[in-house]
Amino acid sequence: MSLKLNDKTLFQSKALIGARMCESSSGSRVEVFDPATSQVLGTVPEMNSRDTQDAISEAESALSAWRSLTAAARSDLLRAWFQLVTDASEDLATLITAECGKPMAESRGEVTYAASFLKWYAEEATRAYGDIIPPHQPDKRLFVIKQSIGVAAAITPWNFPAAMILRKVGAAFAAGCTMVVKPAPQTPFTALALGVLAGRAGIPAGVLNIVTGSIDSSLEIGTAICKSSTVRALSFTGSTKAGISLAEQAASTVKKVSLELGGNASFIVFDDADIEGAVEGALAAKFRNSGQTCVCANRFFVQAKIHDEFIQKLTAAVKCLRVGPGNETDVAVGPLIDNRAYEKVKALVADAIHNGAKIEAEGDLGALGGHFYPPTVLTSVNSGMRLAHEEIFGPVAPIFKFDDESDVVRLANDTDFGLASYFYSDDISRCFRIAEAIECGMIGINTGMLSTATAPFGGVKSSGVGREGGRYGLEEYQELKYICLGGIA
Ligand code: NAP
């Protein structure tokens, strides 16, 4: 299938190892599908453990020269890459929509967001300051410097094919690390296009390596990364189950591991809130990317006094969301990524209905079939239902009713996850009380969108360890070295 790209050379179907765009050592290739049509978009190499080792060796060979560049020189290269990504944003958005399914407007937004990490880390690269510590003895002087951790690896999911990669790579390159990236098997073409642009920006061969795989070869690639003592840091974004498995394997080589895992975000609307604002925030926090984001609102808690009004306004808005292929105009909700995702959402809704939930609103699918799921609002839900504890990862909004503040804090925290959380209130004292009481890594107050390159992104509890973005994101790729200088007369 041919995509309409302004720059056709951005459609790469070979992996990137060192200076080579190459096939897998086995010669095997794997198909990539458009989730809206289930048509094959193309194929990429199905790489294995041996190919991954090659990529790690290339990253190791490139490390010494890369980390020896001045921070300013690496900053210039990141800035050049940022510019090329920005210039190619329409083509990159086309690739994202084709392989991930999200509406073009969202894909364009993702490219802007993804590129912003390159710009931010181009700036942060030059600010990796160390410390001077007051000495414990008169003849000593103590310093702390920050050094690149070495070769790093990234394993990324399909829901943000560009942003999940650049969020990691931007920080790693700024710190002076080289990298092996394994993009999700569903979305390798965006990753490979980013690789082409990195080369054009002047990033030296071997600094960025992209190993493509299939669902069948992912485990092999992951194991090769985890067991390699050359790879000193692993950054993973994906499900909690996979994150635990990778962390267990990586422990055998004592790597630094950062995990950006699943969520179960609460979205609380208090009776003093601006209801129209809360509805607008709910649409953004729930239905973006068809509900397939880790920071998606998973459970809505609405205070009794405004419960009916909020539902009436939310259902009216949800019925207006146009569902369709992401490359059609005015589409707000695209398909789910694949049949497995569709079946999971269907099963969670069936469980809720079986246990007494009521469908308050359901979007119109028209003649659409396949992986399209209608935007849905459920009421009469309770905490015994599966969707109260599992990530829905689909366009389904379950609404719980609550009476008072202490109850809703307890309900919101009644989950193993702790990534994002949202609430709407016009009471400033309450805003502080709730923000401090909710167990999560990120809080949106009176907004349904909180991600930015300048702030730390990450979770607590089973939602992960480590932070990406902001000045903290750089630390995942650095090591501290303490220097003690003695003999000062
Ligand atoms: P997933 O099944 O955990 O997979 C994520 C990626 O990791 C995929 O490319 C997968 O490849 C790969 N992978 C999984 N186990 C691996 C292993 N042992 N070795 C090598 N690769 C491995 O998650 P998903 O369903 O694709 O993505 C959705 C999940 O990601 C949700 O839970 C969501 O909340 C989370 N997420 C979190 C963040 C965050 O920043 N916290 C951001 C986005 C998404 P295969 O598909 O081939 O197994």
Residues whose N, C-alpha, C, O or C-beta is under 5 A from the ligand:
A	BS01	NAP	I155 T156 P157 W158 P183 A184 P185 S214 I215 S218 L219 I221 G222 T223 T237 G238 S239 T240 A242 E260 L261 G262 G263 T293 C294 S463
